[in-house]
Amino acid sequence: MHHMPQLLEKNQKRKVKLATLMQLQSSLT
């Protein structure tokens, strides 16, 4: 069960990256 938090963190980071990308796109258009 020790790897679960790490996996969650990775998922969170990917979500943040995706959100940042979306924000960038929306600000570009």
PyMOL commands that set and color helices and strands:
alter all, ss='L'
color gray80, all
select helices_A, chain A and resi 3-28
alter helices_A, ss='H'
color red, helices_A
deselect
rebuild
show_as cartoon
